[in-house]
Amino acid sequence: RPAGFDCHRSIPSMSIGSQLRRTGRYVKAQGLAGFLRRCAQILWRSTLGSKVALFCHEPAENERDAPRQPEGHAVVRCRRREGLSESDAETLVAQRGRYRGRDAVERYLKARFIKGAELWLLKVNDRIACFVWSTRGAMVSPFYVPLTANDVVVFDIETFSEFRGRGFAGSLTAHVVASLAKEGARRFYMTVKLWNGPSLQALRKTRFNRVATARKFSLLGRNITIWRKE
């Protein structure tokens, strides 16, 4: 799986048949040993439940100019599915569809855009190295704190395996923050699962500050969040 800041995401329910097909694709791609390691990893992560670390950042005036990208690097911002080039869409579908299925990834992309999310791509020599989603004023699923019109959630950032370890996740996040701050956004949020040590460490190297530990669940149709201030 691509590395990056493993932010909170909502996971749609799946039928038993879909789950079996997804498991089959994973075993085929990773082998039985890889599948068993993944099962052990899931059991370990389940001990921490749905707890996340909530990070926040309020950029200063001097952070509102997007950092200049090195030669051969470019950031692409997509506000709707039609704005995503076919080659970039194919790359995303192929990368994520290995485990989830291509149709499921297409539905995932369309659902995000319909809910107002924006997709940001960091490309190196015209190849996608990293991508991240953002929403302003609302989240694609219930969030941990109330959001105002000037609040932004940055989430689901991933770096493709061949581009790991080169700081692309942090670079893309800085670009998103600067671009949206210039458009009037004032506060930015990110979340990271507590079991994801590498992502927690990576986010500490950015300007985001950890403000709380939170857990979210549903009860009688209502979303309830329990959080502890840091």
Secondary structure, DSSP 4 states (H G I P E B T S, - for coil): --BS-----------HHHHHHHHHHHHHHHHHHHHHHHHHHHHHHHTTTT-EEEEEE---GGG-SPPPPPTTEEEEEESSGGGS-HHHHHHHHHHHHHHH-HHHHHHHHHHHHHTT-EEEEEEETTEEEEEEEEEESS-SS--SS---TTEEEEEEEEE-GGGTTSSHHHHHHHHHHHHHHHTT--EEEEEEETT-HHHHHHHHTSS-EEEEEEEEEEETTEEEEEEEE-
